[in-house]
Amino acid sequence: MSLKKASLFILIILVIDQVSKIYIKTHFMLGEEVRVFDWFRILFVENDGMAWGAEIPGAYGKILLTSFRIIAIGLISYWLWDSVKKNSPKILIICQSLILAGAIGNIIDSVFYGVIFDSSLGQVATLFAEEPYGQLLKGKVVDMLYFPIYNGILPEWIPIWGGERFVFFEPVFNIADTAISTGFGLLLVFNKKAFPKK
């Protein structure tokens, strides 16, 4: 797979990711939900930190996290370029492209959204707002895909969690997260094809 094709693939994922996020930001208030099916909903949430809502504490935690993500994008980009140059298996380049596209998609939110949008709390955000909600490198990642496939009370006979409410699948995510997860998942499944023994 050529670098040109990989770049086009990355660009398509980025466009879909950013268009979906900008649409949600400019049409939904924070916490607003549209039920598509019982098991699939569009739910607008913003993520301040890393996956699963984890955060680096302190005044510079968000800047450190964003800086780390930018460095990671540089390393993944080099890995992709090197793999194309070495004519690596197509599946490896597809996986690298998915991971890179997802990482770039979320870093755009972190770097720029704080200075181009105003708050979504209690209102629909404005793109290129006069009073943005944050600062450069301190934006929030937009999530909207929610799949509560099971939402109910667990049977009493289940140890520890019996009788408690349980939601599967609870995380809210976006297209960029999907690209990253798919890339890593394909690497695990097709590990031998991606990294053939010489």
C-alpha positions as CSV (number, residue, x, y, z in Angstrom):
1,M,0.0,0.0,0.0
2,S,1.4,3.4,-1.0
3,L,1.9,6.4,1.3
4,K,-0.5,8.3,-1.0
5,K,-3.3,5.7,-0.4
6,A,-2.6,5.6,3.3
7,S,-2.8,9.4,3.5
8,L,-6.1,9.4,1.6
9,F,-7.5,6.8,4.0
10,I,-6.4,8.8,7.0
11,L,-7.9,12.0,5.5
12,I,-11.3,10.3,4.9
13,I,-11.5,9.1,8.5
14,L,-10.5,12.6,9.8
15,V,-13.1,14.3,7.7
16,I,-15.9,11.9,8.9
17,D,-14.6,12.3,12.5
18,Q,-14.5,16.1,12.5
19,V,-17.7,16.6,10.6
20,S,-19.6,14.4,13.1
21,K,-18.0,16.3,16.1
22,I,-18.7,19.7,14.7
23,Y,-22.3,18.7,13.9
24,I,-22.8,17.5,17.4
25,K,-21.2,20.6,19.0
26,T,-23.3,23.0,16.8
27,H,-26.6,21.1,17.2
28,F,-26.6,19.5,20.7
29,M,-26.4,20.8,24.2
30,L,-24.0,19.0,26.6
31,G,-25.9,15.9,27.8
32,E,-28.5,16.0,25.1
33,E,-29.5,12.6,23.8
34,V,-31.3,11.2,20.7
35,R,-32.5,7.6,21.0
36,V,-32.0,5.9,17.6
37,F,-32.7,2.4,19.0
38,D,-32.9,1.1,22.6
39,W,-29.4,-0.2,22.2
40,F,-27.9,2.8,20.2
41,R,-28.1,6.5,21.1
42,I,-26.5,9.7,20.2
43,L,-25.4,11.2,23.5
44,F,-23.3,14.4,23.6
45,V,-20.6,14.3,26.2
46,E,-17.1,15.9,26.5
47,N,-14.0,14.2,27.7
48,D,-11.5,16.2,29.7
49,G,-8.8,13.6,29.9
50,M,-7.7,10.2,28.7
51,A,-9.8,7.1,28.0
52,W,-12.4,6.1,30.5
53,G,-12.4,9.7,31.9
54,A,-9.1,9.5,33.6
55,E,-7.2,12.8,34.0
56,I,-3.7,14.0,34.8
57,P,-4.2,16.2,37.9
58,G,-2.9,19.7,38.3
59,A,-3.0,23.0,36.3
60,Y,-0.7,21.6,33.6
61,G,-2.2,18.1,33.4
62,K,-4.2,18.7,30.3
63,I,-1.2,20.4,28.5
64,L,1.0,17.4,29.4
65,L,-1.5,15.0,28.1
66,T,-2.0,16.9,24.8
67,S,1.8,17.3,24.4
68,F,2.2,13.5,24.9
69,R,-0.4,12.9,22.3
70,I,1.3,15.1,19.8
71,I,4.6,13.3,20.4
72,A,2.8,9.9,19.9
73,I,1.4,11.1,16.6
74,G,4.9,12.0,15.4
75,L,6.1,8.5,16.4
76,I,3.2,6.7,14.7
77,S,3.6,8.8,11.6
78,Y,7.3,7.8,11.4
79,W,6.3,4.2,11.9
80,L,3.8,4.4,9.1
81,W,6.3,6.1,6.7
82,D,8.9,3.5,7.6
83,S,6.5,0.6,7.0
84,V,5.5,1.9,3.6
85,K,9.1,2.4,2.7
86,K,9.9,-1.2,3.7
87,N,6.9,-2.5,1.7
88,S,5.4,-4.0,4.9
89,P,2.1,-6.0,4.7
90,K,-1.0,-4.1,3.7
91,I,-2.8,-5.1,6.9
92,L,-0.1,-3.4,9.0
93,I,-0.3,-0.2,7.0
94,I,-4.1,-0.2,7.3
95,C,-3.9,-0.6,11.1
96,Q,-1.3,2.1,11.4
97,S,-3.4,4.4,9.3
98,L,-6.5,3.8,11.5
99,I,-4.6,4.4,14.7
100,L,-2.9,7.5,13.3
101,A,-6.2,8.9,12.0
102,G,-7.9,8.4,15.3
103,A,-5.1,9.9,17.3
104,I,-5.0,13.0,15.0
105,G,-8.8,13.3,15.2
106,N,-8.8,13.5,19.0
107,I,-5.8,15.8,19.2
108,I,-7.6,18.3,17.0
109,D,-10.3,18.5,19.7
110,S,-7.7,18.9,22.4
111,V,-5.6,21.5,20.7
112,F,-8.2,23.7,18.9
113,Y,-11.7,23.2,20.2
114,G,-11.1,25.2,23.4
115,V,-10.4,28.3,21.2
116,I,-12.9,27.9,18.4
117,F,-16.1,26.9,20.4
118,D,-17.9,28.5,23.3
119,S,-19.4,26.3,26.1
120,S,-22.0,23.6,25.3
121,L,-23.3,23.7,28.9
122,G,-27.0,24.7,28.7
123,Q,-26.7,25.9,25.2
124,V,-25.7,24.8,21.7
125,A,-22.1,25.9,21.0
126,T,-21.1,28.4,18.4
127,L,-18.2,27.7,16.0
128,F,-15.6,30.4,15.9
129,A,-17.2,32.0,19.1
130,E,-16.2,35.4,20.3
131,E,-15.8,34.0,23.8
132,P,-14.4,30.5,23.6
133,Y,-14.6,28.1,26.5
134,G,-10.9,27.3,26.9
135,Q,-7.4,27.8,25.7
136,L,-5.0,26.3,23.1
137,L,-4.1,22.7,24.1
138,K,-6.9,22.7,26.6
139,G,-9.9,21.7,24.5
140,K,-12.3,18.9,25.3
141,V,-12.8,15.8,23.2
142,V,-16.3,15.4,21.8
143,D,-17.9,12.0,22.2
144,M,-21.4,11.0,20.9
145,L,-21.7,7.2,20.1
146,Y,-23.4,5.3,23.0
147,F,-24.4,1.6,22.8
148,P,-26.2,0.6,26.0
149,I,-26.8,-2.9,24.7
150,Y,-27.9,-4.1,28.1
151,N,-29.2,-1.8,30.8
152,G,-30.7,-3.5,33.8
153,I,-30.4,-5.0,37.3
154,L,-28.1,-8.0,37.6
155,P,-29.5,-11.2,39.1
156,E,-29.1,-11.5,42.9
157,W,-27.1,-14.8,42.4
158,I,-24.2,-13.1,40.8
159,P,-21.4,-12.6,43.4
160,I,-20.4,-9.1,44.5
161,W,-22.5,-7.2,41.8
162,G,-25.8,-9.1,42.2
163,G,-28.8,-6.8,42.5
164,E,-26.9,-3.8,41.1
165,R,-27.6,-1.8,37.9
166,F,-25.3,-2.8,35.1
167,V,-24.9,-1.2,31.7
168,F,-23.1,-2.9,28.8
169,F,-21.6,-1.1,26.8
170,E,-21.3,2.1,28.9
171,P,-18.5,4.2,27.4
172,V,-19.5,7.0,25.1
173,F,-17.0,7.4,22.2
174,N,-16.4,8.9,18.8
175,I,-15.3,8.0,15.2
176,A,-11.6,8.6,16.2
177,D,-11.9,6.2,19.1
178,T,-13.5,3.7,16.8
179,A,-10.6,4.0,14.3
180,I,-8.0,3.5,17.1
181,S,-9.8,0.5,18.6
182,T,-10.3,-1.1,15.2
183,G,-6.6,-0.6,14.3
184,F,-5.4,-2.2,17.5
185,G,-8.0,-5.0,17.2
186,L,-7.0,-5.8,13.7
187,L,-3.3,-5.9,14.8
188,L,-4.2,-8.4,17.5
189,V,-6.3,-10.6,15.1
190,F,-3.9,-10.5,12.2
191,N,-0.7,-10.3,14.1
192,K,1.1,-13.0,12.1
193,K,0.2,-11.4,8.8
194,A,1.1,-7.9,10.0
195,F,4.5,-9.0,11.4
196,P,5.5,-12.0,9.4
197,K,8.6,-13.9,10.4
198,K,11.5,-13.4,8.0
